[in-house]
Amino acid sequence: MIKNGVRIVLLIVLVVVTIDAYNKIEWDRVLPKVDQFITEEKFVLEETVPDKPVNEEPIELKGVETWMGEGVSSLKQELGEPDRIDPSSYGYDWWIYEQSNAAYLQVGIQEEKVVTVFFMGDIQAGEHYPMGEQKETVFTDRSPTEEVSMNVKGSVYRFQLTSEEQSLKPLIKINDELYAQYYFDKFNGKLVAVRLANPQVLAVQRPYAVSYRGQLLEAADLSEEQWVQVQDAREKQVYAMTNVIRHQFEVASLAYNDDVSTVALGHSKDMHDNGYFSHTSPSKGELSDRLKKGDVLYSYAGENIAARYPDAGAAMIGWLNSKGHREALLNKEFTEIGVGVFREYYTQNFIKPF
């Protein structure tokens, strides 16, 4: 009887302690985590169920698509030597073909084979990529979907696209080893750029929300020296693509200003190092303050900033599809530009000198 009494007392104490702990839990923080866990578990269970049948008749590869998986010797026969070779942060090198201000092409080479291609402007890329056309006329044998699944080295990845992503940068499966990202202009509806990539490239870049089962691939860490090379490459790419986009809208090209570039790089590094994202630096002030400190004389200036984009091409499309950034990018008053990239932070500074 005494033992039972002790048990009852202990039970009461346990209940009181439990109720007290329950009341102290910040359920508004816990429940979202629970929901996230349930969602992730639901995805794994869904993967064990066969997907709904979709139309996946093979698409005949044409134009630029035929380069994917080819060796560098075949690529040289097709395009010749590149204007330069830029490193990326994903293990492949970009072969850059700056044909003119009317067209821009970069081809990703890894282990002597083509693994990705990015292009914009007046590129004759094949009937699947009618540059400058409206979306309604682009998709004939495939349509954008909310989810795109792929197998990558034994793992299953499922990219989940928002409605805006389906509209502005849909991902289309061409075959098991080739996917296409279409980039549309938000304001006029035209196809402005395309990225072709194999599953491994997409798995590492992860340009959309992703669920996966198996191994999550990561890009190799870069040394400081390697980052400097990648940053320099991205700056050159941003500059080239800026003039291609301006050409598409019949706006004069911009000259490159090294002093302005130094100011832009300083701002990108400042944002990275101090963990903020703004045109106003807590320590260096506004763009006008930074240009003055950099001894840049101007009558008119503007700035675009971007962060967390996987590469220069993605950042450029982000600016083009943002009203304020687009206005700076296409401003007829500007005549010079400087670009600064530090890690995943991008800055464009535009000026009109005195």
C-alpha positions, -999 to 999 in steps of 0.1 A, spaced: 0 0 0 29 24 8 46 15 -24 14 21 -44 11 54 -26 46 64 -36 39 54 -72 8 76 -72 27 105 -58 55 101 -84 29 98 -111 12 131 -100 46 148 -99 54 135 -134 21 147 -147 26 182 -131 62 184 -145 50 173 -179 22 198 -180 46 226 -169 71 216 -196 43 214 -222 32 250 -214 68 262 -217 73 247 -252 73 274 -280 48 255 -301 48 282 -328 84 272 -335 80 235 -330 50 229 -352 65 242 -384 94 218 -379 70 190 -373 51 199 -405 85 200 -423 94 166 -410 60 152 -420 63 167 -455 97 152 -460 86 118 -448 55 121 -471 78 127 -501 98 96 -494 66 75 -491 53 90 -524 85 80 -541 77 44 -535 45 48 -555 47 49 -593 43 84 -607 14 92 -630 21 83 -666 33 112 -686 41 117 -723 78 110 -726 82 100 -762 118 106 -772 125 140 -787 149 142 -816 179 161 -807 186 191 -829 209 221 -830 226 230 -797 212 199 -780 234 176 -801 265 191 -784 256 176 -750 278 148 -741 301 153 -770 339 156 -767 359 188 -770 372 178 -805 337 177 -819 329 210 -803 359 227 -818 350 214 -852 315 230 -847 325 263 -831 362 266 -833 384 277 -804 367 296 -776 374 333 -770 385 323 -735 380 296 -709 365 305 -675 364 284 -644 331 278 -627 324 269 -591 309 235 -600 338 215 -614 334 223 -651 350 251 -672 330 275 -693 342 278 -729 332 314 -737 321 324 -772 314 361 -773 304 362 -809 291 398 -808 268 421 -788 240 403 -806 247 368 -792 264 351 -762 273 314 -757 291 295 -730 297 258 -730 304 239 -698 332 213 -702 340 186 -676 364 157 -682 367 167 -719 329 165 -725 300 190 -728 279 189 -696 260 222 -699 253 251 -723 240 286 -716 231 310 -744 211 342 -751 206 366 -780 205 358 -817 216 322 -814 203 297 -840 199 269 -814 174 246 -831 136 245 -834 132 237 -797 147 271 -787 132 298 -809 149 328 -792 127 359 -789 95 340 -794 65 339 -770 61 310 -746 29 300 -764 48 292 -795 79 276 -778 64 245 -763 50 221 -788 59 186 -777 65 193 -740 47 215 -714 61 229 -682 52 209 -651 51 216 -613 75 187 -606 105 173 -625 122 141 -614 156 127 -624 180 99 -614 215 110 -605 240 84 -597 215 61 -581 197 89 -562 163 103 -570 159 141 -572 125 158 -575 126 195 -583 94 214 -573 87 246 -593 65 274 -581 38 288 -604 61 317 -612 90 294 -620 68 274 -643 60 306 -661 94 323 -661 120 296 -659 104 262 -665 125 230 -665 118 206 -693 130 170 -696 144 163 -731 157 128 -722 172 110 -692 205 128 -697 194 162 -709 172 189 -693 164 224 -705 158 255 -685 139 282 -705 143 318 -693 114 341 -703 112 379 -701 86 387 -674 76 419 -691 73 410 -727 69 372 -725 98 364 -749 123 336 -746 155 354 -737 180 327 -726 183 289 -723 204 266 -702 209 229 -712 223 206 -685 228 170 -676 213 157 -643 246 159 -624 249 197 -631 213 204 -620 217 182 -589 247 202 -577 233 237 -587 198 230 -574 181 259 -591 147 250 -576 133 236 -544 143 200 -543 134 168 -524 157 138 -528 162 102 -518 197 89 -516 228 111 -517 227 149 -520 255 160 -544 276 190 -534 301 211 -553 337 208 -542 350 235 -519 372 261 -536 404 276 -524 408 313 -521 428 314 -553 401 294 -571 374 317 -558 392 348 -571 394 332 -606 357 323 -605 347 358 -594 368 374 -621 352 351 -647 317 360 -635 324 397 -637 335 393 -674 304 372 -681 280 397 -665 296 425 -686 293 406 -718 257 396 -712 247 431 -701 256 444 -735 239 415 -753 207 423 -734 210 460 -741 215 451 -778 182 432 -778 164 463 -767 183 486 -791 202 503 -763 239 513 -768 265 491 -753 284 501 -722 322 507 -719 340 490 -690 354 512 -662 380 495 -640 376 521 -612 339 516 -611 345 479 -610 367 483 -579 339 501 -562 314 474 -572 336 446 -560 341 464 -527 303 465 -521 299 428 -530 326 419 -505 312 442 -479 278 425 -482 293 391 -480 316 398 -451 290 417 -430 260 396 -437 236 421 -452 220 427 -486 213 463 -494 224 493 -515 232 510 -483 264 498 -465 264 501 -427 300 513 -428 305 527 -464 272 544 -470 254 549 -503 266 544 -538 274 581 -541 297 578 -510 314 547 -524 320 563 -558 333 594 -542 358 574 -521 368 556 -553 376 589 -570 350 582 -597 336 613 -613 301 611 -627 269 630 -634 245 601 -631 248 567 -615 229 536 -606 234 502 -591 221 466 -593 228 440 -567 220 403 -565 229 374 -542 226 336 -540 224 330 -578 243 299 -590 261 318 -617 263 350 -638 236 339 -663 211 333 -636 219 367 -619 214 385 -653 180 370 -658 170 379 -622 179 415 -629 161 416 -662 129 403 -646 129 428 -617 114 462 -627 139 484 -609 169 464 -619 157 462 -654 154 500 -657 190 504 -646 201 476 -669 184 492 -699 189 529 -690 200 548 -721 217 575 -700 244 552 -687 275 548 -708 299 530 -685 297 500 -662 318 483 -635 310 448 -622 321 433 -589 315 397 -578 325 382 -545 314 346 -538 276 346 -545 272 384 -543 269 404 -575 271 442 -580 267 463 -612 275 500 -610 265 522 -639 276 557 -645 274 586 -669 307 605 -666 308 643 -667 
